[in-house]
Amino acid sequence: MKETIEIQELKQLIKETMREVLREERLTLCKILMPYVNDEEQTELENEFGSLADYSEDEAVDMTTWVKFTV
């Protein structure tokens, strides 16, 4: 009985650890794939498209949720 509990606890610990590692690696991949924008390019973009504050809430879509890891 005790061995079964220990095995289940070990399996749960391994699952949680794997989830953490996968979440970290996924975020690292997102950072790698995200293009770098220097200050000059950012200024050009804001001049052409305005800043987020210039848009109403229904005109902007929060795209950060696609990187969140759900269990």
C-alpha positions, 0 to 999 in steps of 0.5 A: 500500500505504501509503495503504491502511494509513493509511486503515485506521488512520484508520478505526480511529481514527474508530471508537474516537473514536466509541465514546468519545463515545457512551459519554460521552453515554450516561453523561451521559444516565443522569445526567440521567435519574437522579432527585435524592434529597436527604438527607431523602428518603434517610433516609426511604427507608433507614428504610422499606427499610433500607440495602443492608447489611441485605440478603443478596447474593441479595436485592440486584441490582446494576443498575449493569451496564445502563449499561456500554458493551460493544463 
